[in-house]
Amino acid sequence: MDVIETWSGQHAAALQAAMRATNEEFARLLGVAVRTVASWHATPATIPRREIQRALDTLHEKATPAERRRFDALLHPDGAAHAQALRVAIAVVVRGRDVLLVCRRGEDALAWQFPAGVVKPGGSPSAVAVQETLAETAVHCTVRQHLGTRVHPQTGVLASYEFCEYLAGEARNVDAVENLDTAWVPISSLTKFIPTERIYPPVLQALEALA
């Protein structure tokens, strides 16, 4: 069975399914809250904190041969030697000189970021960017430009950045389980919400051209 270098919500949910455990049973095995397990299903790109990573490692090592086979099959449904890299679409939505942000409920702290969602194999990052923005914030937008793709330095997932234009809708927190708030933030104040070093440079360049 593959060694998991960094556990994500997707990996954790696959291990839970392989063990045929309920959310309550899996939470008890790991010593976490049931809502934490539920959040991994809702947000597969989530990266659990270090102590949970270690607990997942231990549970992974103790898995039975049958559970290991099921876990491997869930990660590699096509039988490939390596699972396809988890990919997310990140929507940079602008309205005039404002940019749309959501405040995530993290394991350790709250964090402001751009709306984002997982891109399924064969899916379109631009379509996911539009869909997730609407699902999280009630804002309708359209993609104007693909800004680039990188391996995200914090999460290790493949991130596609889509520059979007506001169309309609009043921004509000639609996904109260995953997010605490949503807001239009002046582009000139963006780095007060997200540290400069965490923002993909082409995103900064595109926004600075509007500020």
N, C-alpha and C positions, 0 to 999 in steps of 0.2 A: 504494500500500500504506500502511496506517495507520502512524503514528509510535507506537512503544511508549514511553509516558512512564515506566513502571516495569515492568521484566521480572519475571515470576513463573516458577515452575517450569512452569506450564501453557504460558506463552508460549514458553519455551525448548524444551520438548518438541515443541510445534507446529512451531517452526523446524527442529528436528532431523528431524522426520517429513517436512517439506517438502523438505529437502535429501536425503532418503533415506539418512541417515547412521546408522551403528551407534553405539552408546554410545562405543566406543573411538575411532571417527573423529571424532565430535562433540567429545569431550573433547580430542582432539589439536588440533582447529581452534581451540578456545577457550583451550587451555593450562591445563586443569583436570584433576582426577582423575576417573577413570571412575566412581567411587562418587558423585561430585558429580552427574554426569549422571543416574545411576540414582536418586538421591534426588529429583530433580525429577519423575520419573515417579511415585515413591511418595508424594510430598507436593507436589501442584501449587500449593499456596498459598505455598510457600517463596519468599522474596524474596532473590535472590543479592546478594552484597556488591558495592560500587561498582565495583571493577575488573572484575568479571565482567559487570556491567551494561554497561560500556563495550565489552568484548569482544563481547557480544551485539549491541550497536548496530552495531559494525563489520561483523560477519558478516551482519547484517540488511541493511546498505547494499550489501554485495557480492553479495547473492543474485541469481541469474539471473531473467529475467522469468517463466520457468516455475515456479521455486521460489517466487517472490513470489505467483503465482496460487494455488499449492497452500497456502502459508502463510495467505493471506487466507481461502481456503475452509475451512481447518481452524478458524480463529478465528470465522468467521461461517458455520456450516453451514446456516443458514436464509436466507442471503443478506441479512441485515439490515445496515444501515450501520454499526452498532456492536455489538461483542460484548457479550453479557450480562455484567454485573459478576460477577466471581468471588465466590462466597458460601461462607462457612464457618459451621458450627455449633460453638459453644463450650459444653462441658458443665461446669457448676459443681456438682460432686457433693459432697454433705455426708453425714457419718455422725456424728451427735451434734454435737460441737463441733469436728470435724475436716473439712478439705476436701481433695479429691484433686488432686494435681498430678503432672505428668510433666516430666522434665528432657530437653529437646530437644538434639540434636546440631546446633548451628548452624555456619555457615561461620567465624564469628569467635570464638564462645565458646558455652559451655553456657548454657541459659536455662530456668528453671522457668516453667511455664504450665499452664493447664487443658487437659484432653483436648479435641481438636478435629478436625474433618474437613470435607472439601469437600462442599457440597450441590449435587448435579447439578440441571440445569434441571427443574423440576416436582417435585423432591424435597422431603421434609419435614425442616426443621432439627431438630425434636424427635426424629425417628427416627434421624437421623444422629448426634445427640448420644449417644443410647443405644448405637448400634452401634459408634461409634468408641471410646467408653469401654471397652466390652467387648473390642474388638480390641486396644486399647493396654495395658489394665491388668488384664484378666480380671475386672473388677468389673461386676456387674449393677446397673443403676439404672433409675429411672423419672422422667420429667419431671413436675415439680410446677407449674412456673410459667415463662412466657416473660418474661424480664427486660428485653427490648428489643433493638434493632438499631442498629448504627452503622457508619460507615466506619472501619475500624481505623486509628488514627493512625500505627502503625509499618509496616503492610503494605499499606494502601490497599484491602484487600478488604472486602466487606460482611460484617460479623460479627453472627450471631444468638446471643444468650446465653440458655441454657436452665438453669434452676435445677432440679437433680436430687436425688433422695433415694436413698441406698444401699439395695440390696435383699439382695445376697449376693455372695460371692466374696472371695478373698484377693488383695489388690493385689500385682501383680508386673509386671515389665517384659516384656510379650509382644512388643512391636515393638523388638527390639534394634538394628535398622538405623537407625530414626528417633530412638529415645530411649535415653538412658543409664540412666535410673532412673525409678521411680514411687514416690510416698509419700503417706501421710496426714499432713497438716500441721495443727497447731492453728490454728484461725481467728485466734486472737490473735497468732500469729507469721507470718501470711501475708505481711505487707509486708517481712519479712526475706528472702523468696524472690522476690517480685514487687514492684517499687517502686510505691508508692501511686499515682503519676501515670500508671502504665500500666494500672491496673485500672479498668474501666468503673464509674462511680459507682453505678449501680443494683446492681451485683454487691457492691460494698463495703457498701451499705446493707442488702442482704438477709443478708449474712454477719454484719455487726455485730449484727443483731437476734438472732443465735443465740449469739454469743460470750459 
